[in-house]
């Protein structure tokens, strides 16, 4: 299954869940607040901008946002909210597509770097971020920590969420460092809807090496957007990388 098969019109049309899930104020507002602060009033670029979950409220704060997005269907949903003049978008792969100009901040949120299914593509993504940044610019990555410690011998699946109307299940291929996320949504009847997406998981230390290959150093790492300490028990992290300042 290829990325353009996953993020099609059907998925894009039901991607937004206003007020709940990743669109819940408790999830979204701290991310927007932190990114606005990191932008320091400069232009920012979002890799995999999608339907504008983060970009639209960031633009409403007065931060100039440009996006790169692989899926035309996702961009079509974004255009229901804002026009091209408000948030320009370049159609293309975040590992290689070029947006015009340079930026003070590039960001990539909600585990999306793992949609790139090879280590080489993930390294290319870091290098693409570096090409778009001014000297001293930052690249922010939000990513989950692989939950392999939950896998007992001979088992390759982990239930990561079980709640009314939804079960989330990840199946791991530890040899190739791949995972497939299965989302089962259901109501009171017998029918359920399945959405699956493939990922290549990345350990924090590997992510730091990718950053170093692109010329970045790690500036900070927290467990969430509010600045909680990152520990061995953290399920995700927000990592801020920075390029050297101009001589």
C-alpha positions in Angstrom: 0.0 0.0 0.0 1.5 3.3 -1.1 1.0 6.7 0.6 -1.2 8.0 -2.2 -3.4 5.0 -1.8 -3.8 5.7 1.9 -4.5 9.4 1.9 -7.2 9.4 -0.7 -10.4 11.4 -1.0 -12.4 9.1 1.4 -9.8 9.4 4.1 -9.3 13.1 3.6 -13.0 13.8 3.9 -13.2 12.2 7.3 -9.8 13.1 8.6 -10.8 16.1 10.6 -12.5 15.4 14.0 -13.2 18.9 15.3 -12.8 19.1 19.1 -11.8 15.4 19.6 -8.8 13.2 19.0 -5.8 15.0 17.5 -8.1 18.1 17.1 -9.0 18.2 20.8 -8.0 21.6 22.3 -5.8 19.9 24.9 -3.8 18.2 22.1 -3.8 20.9 19.5 -3.4 24.2 21.4 -0.1 23.4 23.2 1.4 22.4 19.8 0.3 25.6 18.2 1.5 27.7 21.2 5.0 26.1 21.1 5.4 26.4 17.4 4.4 30.0 17.4 7.0 30.7 20.1 9.7 28.8 18.2 8.9 30.7 15.0 9.9 34.0 16.6 7.8 35.8 14.0 9.5 34.3 11.0 8.1 32.3 8.1 7.5 28.7 8.8 7.2 25.6 6.6 5.1 22.5 7.5 6.0 19.2 6.0 2.9 17.0 5.4 0.5 19.9 6.1 -2.5 17.7 5.5 -5.8 19.4 6.1 -4.2 22.2 8.0 -4.9 20.9 11.6 -1.9 22.9 12.9 -1.2 25.3 10.0 -4.6 27.0 10.1 -4.6 28.0 13.8 -0.9 28.9 13.5 -1.7 31.3 10.6 -4.6 32.7 12.7 -1.9 33.7 15.2 -0.2 35.8 12.6 2.5 33.3 11.7 3.2 33.0 7.9 2.8 29.3 7.0 3.7 27.5 3.8 3.2 23.7 3.4 4.4 20.7 1.5 1.8 17.9 1.0 1.8 14.7 -1.0 -1.9 14.1 -1.2 -4.1 16.4 -3.4 -7.1 15.1 -1.5 -5.8 16.4 1.8 -5.0 19.8 0.2 -8.5 20.0 -1.2 -9.8 19.7 2.4 -7.4 22.4 3.5 -8.7 24.7 0.7 -12.2 24.5 2.2 -10.7 26.5 5.2 -8.2 28.8 3.6 -7.1 29.8 0.1 -3.7 29.6 -1.5 -2.9 33.2 -0.7 -3.3 32.5 3.0 -1.4 29.2 3.2 0.5 28.3 0.0 1.1 24.6 -0.5 3.6 22.8 -2.8 2.4 19.3 -3.9 5.1 16.8 -3.4 7.1 14.5 -1.1 8.4 16.0 2.1 11.8 14.2 1.5 12.4 16.0 -1.8 9.9 18.7 -2.7 11.1 22.4 -2.6 9.1 25.3 -1.3 10.1 28.8 -2.4 12.3 30.9 -0.2 13.8 30.0 3.2 12.3 29.8 6.7 13.1 30.2 10.3 11.3 27.0 11.3 10.3 23.7 9.6 8.1 21.3 11.5 6.8 17.8 11.1 4.1 16.7 13.6 2.0 13.7 14.7 4.5 10.9 13.8 4.4 11.8 10.1 8.1 11.3 9.5 7.5 7.5 10.0 5.3 7.5 6.9 8.6 7.5 5.0 9.3 3.8 4.9 13.1 3.7 4.5 15.9 5.1 6.5 17.3 6.8 3.4 14.0 8.6 2.8 14.0 9.7 6.5 17.5 11.0 6.3 16.6 12.8 3.0 13.7 14.5 4.9 16.1 16.0 7.4 18.3 17.2 4.6 15.3 18.7 2.9 14.4 20.6 6.1 18.0 21.9 6.3 17.9 23.2 2.7 14.8 25.2 3.5 16.1 26.8 6.7 17.9 30.1 7.4 21.2 29.8 9.4 20.3 29.0 13.0 16.9 27.7 11.9 15.0 24.9 13.7 13.5 21.7 12.6 10.8 20.3 15.0 9.8 16.6 14.9 6.9 15.1 16.9 7.2 11.3 17.0 6.1 8.3 19.0 8.5 5.9 20.8 8.3 2.3 19.5 6.6 0.1 22.1 8.7 -3.0 21.6 9.1 -3.6 25.3 5.4 -4.6 25.3 6.0 -7.4 22.9 6.5 -10.8 24.7 8.4 -13.6 22.8 6.6 -14.8 19.6 4.1 -11.9 19.7 4.2 -9.2 17.1 1.1 -7.1 17.9 0.3 -4.4 20.5 -3.1 -2.9 21.4 -2.3 0.8 21.9 -5.8 2.0 22.4 -9.1 0.4 23.4 -12.1 2.6 24.0 -15.7 2.9 23.1 -16.0 2.8 19.3 -12.3 2.4 18.5 -9.5 -0.2 18.9 -6.0 0.6 17.8 -3.6 -2.2 17.1 0.0 -2.1 15.9 1.7 -5.1 14.2 5.5 -5.0 14.2 8.1 -6.4 11.8 11.2 -6.0 14.0 13.5 -7.3 11.3 12.8 -4.4 8.9 11.8 -1.9 11.6 8.3 -1.6 10.2 4.9 -1.3 11.8 1.4 -1.3 10.5 -1.2 0.7 12.5 -4.7 -0.8 12.3 -7.6 1.4 13.4 -11.0 -0.3 13.9 -13.9 2.0 14.3 -17.4 0.7 15.1 -20.8 1.5 16.5 -23.5 -0.6 18.1 -24.1 -2.8 15.0 -22.0 -5.6 13.6 -20.1 -3.6 11.0 -16.7 -1.9 11.5 -14.5 0.3 9.5 -10.8 -0.5 9.1 -8.0 2.0 8.3 -4.4 0.9 8.0 -1.2 2.8 7.6 2.4 1.6 7.3 5.3 3.2 9.1 9.0 2.8 9.7 9.6 3.4 13.4 12.6 5.4 14.6 14.3 5.3 18.0 15.3 8.7 19.4 19.0 8.0 19.1 18.6 7.1 15.5 16.6 10.2 14.9 19.5 12.3 16.4 22.0 10.6 14.0 19.8 11.5 11.1 19.8 15.0 12.3 23.5 15.1 12.6 23.9 13.8 9.0 21.9 16.9 7.9 24.0 19.3 10.0 21.6 19.7 12.9 22.2 19.5 16.7 19.6 18.5 19.2 18.5 21.7 21.0 15.8 20.1 23.3 13.6 17.1 23.7 10.4 16.8 25.8 7.7 14.2 26.2 5.0 16.6 24.9 4.3 20.1 23.6 3.9 21.5 27.2 7.5 20.7 28.0 7.2 17.6 30.2 10.4 15.8 30.9 11.3 13.0 28.5 12.0 9.8 30.3 12.4 6.1 29.7 8.6 5.7 30.1 7.6 8.5 27.7 5.5 7.2 24.8 6.3 10.1 22.5 8.6 13.1 22.2 8.9 16.6 20.7 12.5 17.1 19.5 13.8 20.5 18.4 16.9 20.4 16.1 18.9 23.5 15.1 21.3 24.4 12.4 24.5 26.4 13.2 24.0 30.2 13.1 25.7 32.2 10.4 29.4 33.0 11.1 
